[in-house]
Amino acid sequence: MAAYIDEDLNDPEEYFTAFLWTGDGTSPRSITGVGFQANMMWSKIRDTGHEHSLVDTVRGVDNKRLKPDAAAAEDTNNTHGHFDSLDSDGFTLTGASGYWNVNTNTKDYVGWFWKESATSGFDIVSYTGNDTAGREISHSLSAVPKMIIVKDRNGADSWVVYHGSLAVTQYLILNDTNAALSDNEVVFYDTAPTSSVFTVGAHGVVNEASDNYIAYCFAEKQGFSKFGSYDGNGLDSGNGPFVYTGFRPAFFMLKEADNADNWIIMDNKRLGYNKRNDHLFPNLNSAEYATDRIDIVSNGIKIIDSDGAINTSGSTYVYAAFAESPFVNSNGVPNNAR
């Protein structure tokens, strides 16, 4: 079996991991065990209906939350529980429940952590809008982004998503159920990104004059990340589509592109075994949902459910996946199934 990945990505958990913790109500609290210094953390309380929280080191972590499930502007309310910092092996928080709900005693939480690096294909870009159609925004990936997520920090505007598996005229909305939308000229200017820039239109969701924006840019890295699509067949009981990623996934986020339905996130930690890969909805603040929808295998995902949100016959689904373990590392050593 031939080696085929960057040796720096032999251990994907140096650049991405899903991490679980249980609240204890103490404040402040430093939590360790993530395994690296993260630049972005997306988190959610699992067993209670409450907003998602996203912080990053470019905007500044301390009390600067964005909510992926809402069109709200950046949240800077510091009177309740919030994240203070992303640390060398974890994070520090202040407060317990309240506004952000980050550390309620006995409650379970999940966080997804990314390290910003050209090696892993992740770049966080901050820019100020100028209301100019066709504006080029520089990134530092040195590779073509396959997915870009943009949010206006100042305005109550939706999160917009460019995905390389869609037509260049289309985009998705992260905080809603919409099928792929086709008025992309005003959002990503009907223009595919390059290895140095992505292009935006003049719409307020991406380029309102004087508003501050954040863009999360992802390039595909063999053995570590994959941004693709699959076609549903409407079958369950192990007869659904197989999605090849080239690694054993630690994170799998998907969205039906042809019809209105929820986004779905599954990972390798909740509950952490096949078939029980519980999921959360990025566009909803609802609690974790338990059902058997996928098997995580050594080189991809097997769909085992016929529900419309994941496997409508004839529908196209786009996805983003990050690795727990490459199918074959740089030394030619294959991984194992779960």
Residue pairs with C-beta under 8 A, 6 or more apart in sequence:
1 328
1 332
1 334
2 328
2 332
3 328
3 329
3 330
3 331
3 332
4 222
4 223
4 328
4 330
5 221
5 222
5 223
5 224
5 326
5 328
5 329
5 330
6 119
6 221
6 222
6 223
6 224
6 330
7 329
7 330
7 331
8 119
9 15
9 119
9 120
9 221
9 223
9 224
9 323
9 326
9 330
10 326
10 329
10 330
10 331
12 223
12 224
12 247
12 250
12 322
12 323
12 324
12 325
12 326
13 35
13 36
13 250
13 324
14 35
14 36
14 115
15 36
15 114
15 115
15 117
15 119
15 120
15 122
15 224
16 112
16 113
16 114
16 115
16 120
16 224
16 225
16 250
16 251
16 322
16 323
17 34
17 35
17 36
17 112
17 113
17 250
18 110
18 111
18 112
18 113
18 250
18 251
18 267
18 268
18 269
18 270
19 33
19 34
19 110
19 111
19 112
19 113
19 269
20 108
20 109
20 110
20 111
20 269
20 270
21 31
21 108
21 109
21 111
22 106
22 107
22 108
22 109
23 96
23 97
23 102
23 103
23 104
23 105
23 106
23 107
23 108
23 109
24 103
24 105
24 106
25 96
25 97
25 103
25 104
25 105
26 96
26 103
27 81
27 93
27 94
27 95
27 96
27 103
28 84
28 92
28 93
28 94
29 92
29 93
29 94
29 103
30 87
30 90
30 91
30 92
31 90
31 91
31 92
31 93
32 87
32 89
32 90
33 89
33 90
34 89
34 90
34 91
34 111
34 113
35 89
36 88
36 89
36 113
36 115
37 86
37 87
37 88
37 89
37 115
38 57
38 86
38 91
38 113
38 114
38 115
39 56
39 57
39 58
39 86
39 114
39 115
39 116
39 122
39 124
40 54
40 55
40 56
40 57
40 113
40 114
40 116
40 122
40 124
40 216
41 53
41 54
41 55
41 56
41 61
41 83
41 86
41 91
41 111
41 112
41 113
42 52
42 53
42 54
42 68
42 111
42 112
43 52
43 53
43 54
43 83
43 102
43 109
43 110
43 111
43 112
44 50
44 52
44 53
44 109
44 110
44 280
45 101
45 102
45 104
45 107
45 108
45 109
45 287
46 107
46 108
46 109
46 110
46 270
46 280
46 287
46 288
47 107
47 108
47 287
47 288
48 101
48 104
48 107
48 287
49 285
49 286
49 287
50 101
50 285
51 67
51 69
51 70
51 100
51 101
51 285
52 67
52 68
52 69
52 282
52 285
53 65
53 66
53 67
53 83
53 100
53 102
54 65
54 66
54 67
54 68
55 61
55 64
55 65
55 66
55 83
55 86
56 124
56 214
56 216
57 86
57 116
57 124
58 116
58 124
58 125
58 126
58 214
59 66
59 74
59 126
59 153
59 214
61 83
61 84
61 85
61 86
61 91
62 82
62 83
62 84
62 85
63 76
63 77
63 78
63 82
63 83
63 84
64 74
64 75
64 76
65 74
65 75
65 76
65 82
65 83
65 100
66 74
66 75
66 151
66 153
66 214
67 75
67 175
68 159
68 174
68 175
68 282
68 283
69 175
69 281
69 282
69 283
69 284
69 285
70 175
70 285
71 156
71 157
71 158
71 159
71 175
72 156
73 152
73 153
73 154
73 155
73 156
74 153
74 154
75 99
75 100
77 99
79 98
79 99
80 95
80 97
80 98
80 99
80 100
81 93
81 94
81 95
81 96
81 97
81 98
81 99
81 100
81 101
81 102
81 103
82 93
82 94
82 95
82 99
82 100
82 102
83 91
83 92
83 93
83 94
83 100
83 102
84 91
84 92
84 93
84 94
85 91
85 92
86 113
91 111
93 102
93 103
95 102
95 103
96 102
96 103
96 104
96 105
97 103
97 104
97 107
101 107
102 109
110 267
110 269
110 270
110 280
112 251
112 265
112 267
114 120
114 122
114 322
115 122
116 122
116 123
116 124
118 140
118 141
118 142
118 143
119 221
120 221
120 224
120 225
121 141
121 143
121 218
121 219
121 220
121 221
121 224
121 225
122 141
122 216
122 217
122 218
122 219
123 139
123 140
123 141
123 145
123 216
123 217
124 214
124 215
124 216
124 217
125 137
125 138
125 139
125 140
125 214
125 215
125 216
125 217
126 212
126 213
126 214
126 215
127 137
127 212
127 213
127 215
128 210
128 211
128 212
128 213
129 152
129 204
129 206
129 207
129 208
129 209
129 210
129 211
129 212
129 213
130 207
130 209
131 202
131 207
131 208
131 209
132 202
132 207
133 185
133 186
133 189
133 201
133 202
133 207
134 189
134 191
134 199
134 201
135 189
135 199
135 200
135 207
136 197
136 198
136 199
137 197
137 198
137 199
137 200
137 215
138 196
138 197
139 145
139 193
139 196
139 197
139 198
139 215
139 217
141 195
141 217
141 219
142 195
142 196
143 195
143 219
143 220
144 164
144 192
144 193
144 194
144 195
144 219
145 162
145 164
145 193
145 198
145 217
145 218
145 219
146 163
146 164
146 165
146 218
146 219
146 220
146 227
147 161
147 162
147 163
147 164
147 217
147 218
147 227
147 320
148 161
148 162
148 188
148 193
148 198
148 215
148 216
148 217
148 218
149 159
149 160
149 161
149 162
149 174
149 215
149 216
150 159
150 160
150 161
150 162
150 200
150 205
150 206
150 213
150 214
150 215
150 216
151 157
151 159
151 213
151 214
152 204
152 205
152 206
152 208
152 211
152 212
152 213
153 211
153 212
153 213
153 214
154 208
154 211
154 212
155 204
155 208
155 211
157 204
157 205
157 208
158 173
158 174
158 175
158 176
158 205
159 173
159 174
159 175
160 171
160 172
160 173
160 174
160 187
160 188
160 205
160 206
161 171
161 172
161 173
161 174
162 171
162 188
162 193
162 198
163 171
163 172
163 227
163 318
164 192
164 220
164 227
165 227
165 228
165 229
165 257
165 316
165 318
166 172
166 180
166 257
166 318
167 180
167 182
168 184
168 188
168 190
168 191
168 192
169 182
169 184
169 185
169 190
170 180
170 181
170 182
170 184
170 257
171 180
171 181
171 184
171 187
171 188
172 178
172 180
172 181
172 255
172 257
172 318
173 181
174 263
174 282
174 283
175 282
175 283
176 283
177 260
177 261
177 262
177 263
177 283
178 260
179 256
179 257
179 258
179 259
179 260
180 257
180 258
184 190
184 201
185 201
186 201
186 202
186 203
187 200
187 201
187 203
187 205
187 206
188 198
188 199
188 200
188 201
188 206
189 199
189 200
189 201
191 198
191 199
193 199
193 217
198 215
198 217
200 206
200 207
201 207
204 211
206 213
207 213
218 225
218 227
218 320
219 225
220 226
220 227
222 246
223 246
223 247
223 323
223 326
223 327
223 328
223 329
224 247
224 322
224 323
224 326
225 320
225 321
225 322
225 323
226 245
226 246
226 247
226 319
226 320
226 321
227 318
227 319
227 320
227 321
228 243
228 245
228 318
228 319
228 321
229 257
229 316
229 317
229 318
229 319
230 241
230 243
230 303
230 316
230 317
230 319
231 241
231 314
231 315
231 316
231 317
232 240
232 241
232 256
232 303
232 310
232 311
232 312
232 313
232 314
232 315
232 316
232 317
233 239
233 240
233 241
233 311
233 313
234 306
234 311
234 312
234 313
234 314
235 306
235 311
235 313
236 304
236 305
236 306
236 311
237 304
238 302
238 304
240 302
240 303
240 304
240 305
240 306
240 311
241 302
241 303
241 311
242 300
242 301
242 302
242 303
243 300
243 301
243 302
243 303
243 319
243 321
244 299
244 300
245 299
245 300
245 301
245 321
245 323
246 299
246 300
246 326
246 327
247 299
247 300
247 321
247 323
247 324
247 325
247 326
247 327
247 335
248 268
248 296
248 297
248 298
248 299
248 323
248 324
248 325
248 326
248 327
248 335
248 337
248 338
249 268
249 296
249 300
249 301
249 321
249 322
249 323
249 324
250 267
250 268
250 269
250 322
250 323
250 324
251 265
251 266
251 267
251 268
251 320
251 321
251 322
252 265
252 266
252 267
252 294
252 296
252 301
252 319
252 320
252 321
253 263
253 264
253 265
253 266
253 282
253 319
253 320
253 321
254 263
254 264
254 310
254 317
254 318
254 319
254 320
255 261
255 263
255 264
255 317
255 318
255 319
256 308
256 309
256 310
256 312
256 315
256 316
256 317
257 315
257 316
257 317
257 318
258 312
258 314
258 315
258 316
259 308
259 312
259 315
261 308
261 309
262 281
262 283
262 284
262 309
263 281
263 282
263 283
264 279
264 280
264 281
264 282
264 293
264 309
264 310
265 279
265 280
265 281
265 282
266 277
266 278
266 279
266 293
266 294
266 296
267 277
268 277
268 296
268 324
268 338
270 277
270 278
270 288
271 277
271 278
273 338
274 295
274 296
274 338
275 292
275 294
275 295
275 304
276 290
276 292
277 292
277 293
277 294
277 295
277 296
278 288
278 289
278 290
278 291
279 288
279 289
279 291
279 293
280 286
280 288
280 289
281 289
291 305
291 307
292 304
292 305
293 303
293 304
293 305
293 307
293 310
294 301
294 302
294 303
294 304
294 305
294 310
295 301
295 302
295 304
296 338
297 337
297 338
298 325
298 327
298 334
298 335
298 336
298 337
298 338
299 327
301 321
303 310
303 311
305 311
308 315
310 317
311 317
325 335
326 335
327 334
327 335
328 334
328 335
329 335
